[in-house]
Amino acid sequence: MLKLEGKIRNRSAQIGIVGLGYVGLPLAMAFSEAGFKVLGFDVQQKRADWVNQGHSYIADVSAERLQTAIAHNLKATTEQSRLKETDAVCICVPTPLTKTKDPDLSYVISESEEIAKYLRPGQLIVLESTTYPGTTREVVLPILERSGLKAGADFYLAFSPERVDPGNKDYSIRNTPKIVGGIDLPSTKLAKLLYQQVAESVIPVSCPEVAEMTKVFENVFRSVNIALVNELAQLCERMGISVWEVIAAATTKPFGYMPFYPGPGIGGHCIPLDPYYLANKAREHDFHTRFIELAAEINEGMPYHVTSRITEALNARGRSLNDARVLVLGVAYKKDVEDVRESPSLKLIELLQDKGATVKYNDPYIPKIRLPRGELTSVKLTKQNLSSADCVVIATAHSCYNMDEVITQAKLVFDARGATRGLKGDNIVRLGE
Ligand SMILES: NC(=O)c1ccc[n+]([C@@H]2O[C@H](COP(=O)([O-])OP(=O)(O)OC[C@H]3O[C@@H](n4cnc5c(N)ncnc54)[C@H](O)[C@@H]3O)[C@@H](O)[C@H]2O)c1
């Protein structure tokens, strides 16, 4: 313990970050900027090369910052044998779902196997990937112990969930409190000390299971609240009330309320996936997480609901969706990011195409998308493209979109994000109204 503690305190510890994606690359930058030698690992050669060339592929990390880090103390590699050079390893690999929406821990498992090959006494291993409670102790620990070393006695092991919010300019690793839960007290203390070098506030919890559950609970909380407001939006449509006005009014309450907004569905690598990790694990305990299932049902139904509303809006103007020209604005899963993972816009376009619409899209962040019916390329947001569409759908309201211009040019605007609220036009139809 003392050796690694001293090395963290005097910043001579070498930090290994495994998985240089949305989570791993910003974390690698944070340790590098705190003065640590950082070795980033990725299975994709091109990612390791890009990092070493100072070419950033993650919007939250500027090329300038990356180049400074490369010149000082950050290197990337695909050679897992170099794990033995590191003193602490943070695992930031993907935790997707299988086609049947079961947890796919294959990345966590294969990386744990790699780490086990090179594990040496005194190392600290921290899992950051979002997963169900029990993964660190039941899955990672036994694999690491195949090395012959014992957790707690020979090496330290903890779980510390990443809370990065891509595109958020107010909260970064530094000012977002970090939760750590080790398999024993020394592991928790070391993990706490490690993250204190890059985060202003580190909150230790009693065990990895609490830390794992905290992360999934945070994401379930968002999923459930978004589902609640998506359901309310549908009720407001029936009752002739504007959900947007209701949310704005409710938001004036200074306590006991926090706003969530309806939309065409949920996306990203976290909210649509992580609740299933918990739901799946709960079944091992003969427990059914009804809120999770219900929220998923409502949220996953939203692209279908939006498709119906677009159909109705076209019908009301004597047009059918079949053969209609639809221009979708925004395919990223949320505004101002370049990430399409699980984006509800993709499902929406697929459904519109299934109904016979000819769909084009614009997204300044996403040049191409791949769909079951083939690839689409982002079109320019010209007067011609806006005015020739039978319906322009605001699916992701990027800040750069000029809504006045969209409303002026388009024949019909279906606004699935409330981006036009406050603006007037007979050609606007909004979700939740
Ligand atoms: N993206 C987010 O906003 C976010 C937020 C909080 C938590 N998380 C969680 O963090 C984890 C990582 O998510 P992400 O968005 O950074 O994923 P990502 O796909 O952007 O990055 C993962 C990287 O890991 C690499 N990788 C896969 N297997 C590897 C291995 N064995 N060794 C080395 N590299 C490997 C991939 O090539 C990829 O570059 C997930 O569990 C996710 O749920 C993500």
The ligand as an SDF file (V2000), in Angstrom:
LIG
                    3D

 44 48  0  0  0  0  0  0  0  0999 V2000
  -20.3260    7.7020  -23.0600 N   0  0  0  0  0  0  0  0  0  0  0  0
  -20.7950    8.1460  -21.9130 C   0  0  0  0  0  0  0  0  0  0  0  0
  -21.3850    9.2260  -21.8380 O   0  0  0  0  0  0  0  0  0  0  0  0
  -20.6140    7.3480  -20.6240 C   0  0  0  0  0  0  0  0  0  0  0  0
  -20.8710    7.9670  -19.4090 C   0  0  0  0  0  0  0  0  0  0  0  0
  -20.6850    7.2700  -18.2220 C   0  0  0  0  0  0  0  0  0  0  0  0
  -20.2960    5.9350  -18.2760 C   0  0  0  0  0  0  0  0  0  0  0  0
  -20.0810    5.3150  -19.4740 N   0  0  0  0  0  0  0  0  0  0  0  0
  -19.6440    3.9130  -19.4660 C   0  0  0  0  0  0  0  0  0  0  0  0
  -18.2420    3.8680  -19.7040 O   0  0  0  0  0  0  0  0  0  0  0  0
  -17.9150    2.6960  -20.4620 C   0  0  0  0  0  0  0  0  0  0  0  0
  -17.1890    3.0970  -21.7330 C   0  0  0  0  0  0  0  0  0  0  0  0
  -18.0710    3.8680  -22.5270 O   0  0  0  0  0  0  0  0  0  0  0  0
  -17.5660    4.8040  -23.7070 P   0  0  0  0  0  0  0  0  0  0  0  0
  -18.7260    5.6450  -24.0830 O   0  0  0  0  0  0  0  0  0  0  0  0
  -16.2730    5.4410  -23.3540 O   0  0  0  0  0  0  0  0  0  0  0  0
  -17.2860    3.6830  -24.8380 O   0  0  0  0  0  0  0  0  0  0  0  0
  -16.5030    3.9140  -26.2170 P   0  0  0  0  0  0  0  0  0  0  0  0
  -17.0240    2.8860  -27.1500 O   0  0  0  0  0  0  0  0  0  0  0  0
  -16.5070    5.3430  -26.6000 O   0  0  0  0  0  0  0  0  0  0  0  0
  -14.9940    3.5520  -25.8470 O   0  0  0  0  0  0  0  0  0  0  0  0
  -14.5940    2.2880  -25.4610 C   0  0  0  0  0  0  0  0  0  0  0  0
  -13.2180    2.0390  -26.0410 C   0  0  0  0  0  0  0  0  0  0  0  0
  -12.7360    0.8150  -25.5050 O   0  0  0  0  0  0  0  0  0  0  0  0
  -12.0090    0.1560  -26.5200 C   0  0  0  0  0  0  0  0  0  0  0  0
  -11.8850   -1.2280  -26.1070 N   0  0  0  0  0  0  0  0  0  0  0  0
  -12.7850   -2.2290  -26.1640 C   0  0  0  0  0  0  0  0  0  0  0  0
  -12.2560   -3.3500  -25.6330 N   0  0  0  0  0  0  0  0  0  0  0  0
  -11.0050   -3.0490  -25.2300 C   0  0  0  0  0  0  0  0  0  0  0  0
   -9.9630   -3.7780  -24.6130 C   0  0  0  0  0  0  0  0  0  0  0  0
  -10.1070   -5.0600  -24.2740 N   0  0  0  0  0  0  0  0  0  0  0  0
   -8.8000   -3.1500  -24.3770 N   0  0  0  0  0  0  0  0  0  0  0  0
   -8.6320   -1.8570  -24.7030 C   0  0  0  0  0  0  0  0  0  0  0  0
   -9.5850   -1.1110  -25.2770 N   0  0  0  0  0  0  0  0  0  0  0  0
  -10.7510   -1.7050  -25.5360 C   0  0  0  0  0  0  0  0  0  0  0  0
  -12.8100    0.4140  -27.7580 C   0  0  0  0  0  0  0  0  0  0  0  0
  -12.0410    0.2220  -28.9210 O   0  0  0  0  0  0  0  0  0  0  0  0
  -13.2020    1.8920  -27.5500 C   0  0  0  0  0  0  0  0  0  0  0  0
  -12.2290    2.7640  -28.0960 O   0  0  0  0  0  0  0  0  0  0  0  0
  -19.2350    1.9740  -20.6850 C   0  0  0  0  0  0  0  0  0  0  0  0
  -19.4150    1.0270  -19.6730 O   0  0  0  0  0  0  0  0  0  0  0  0
  -20.2710    3.0670  -20.5430 C   0  0  0  0  0  0  0  0  0  0  0  0
  -21.5210    2.5630  -20.1430 O   0  0  0  0  0  0  0  0  0  0  0  0
  -20.2090    6.0080  -20.6500 C   0  0  0  0  0  0  0  0  0  0  0  0
  1  2  1  0
  2  3  2  0
  2  4  1  0
  4  5  1  0
  4 44  2  0
  5  6  2  0
  6  7  1  0
  7  8  2  0
  8  9  1  0
  8 44  1  0
  9 10  1  0
  9 42  1  0
 10 11  1  0
 11 12  1  0
 11 40  1  0
 12 13  1  0
 13 14  1  0
 14 15  2  0
 14 16  1  0
 14 17  1  0
 17 18  1  0
 18 19  2  0
 18 20  1  0
 18 21  1  0
 21 22  1  0
 22 23  1  0
 23 24  1  0
 23 38  1  0
 24 25  1  0
 25 26  1  0
 25 36  1  0
 26 27  1  0
 26 35  1  0
 27 28  2  0
 28 29  1  0
 29 30  1  0
 29 35  2  0
 30 31  1  0
 30 32  2  0
 32 33  1  0
 33 34  2  0
 34 35  1  0
 36 37  1  0
 36 38  1  0
 38 39  1  0
 40 41  1  0
 40 42  1  0
 42 43  1  0
M  CHG  2   8   1  16  -1
M  END
$$$$
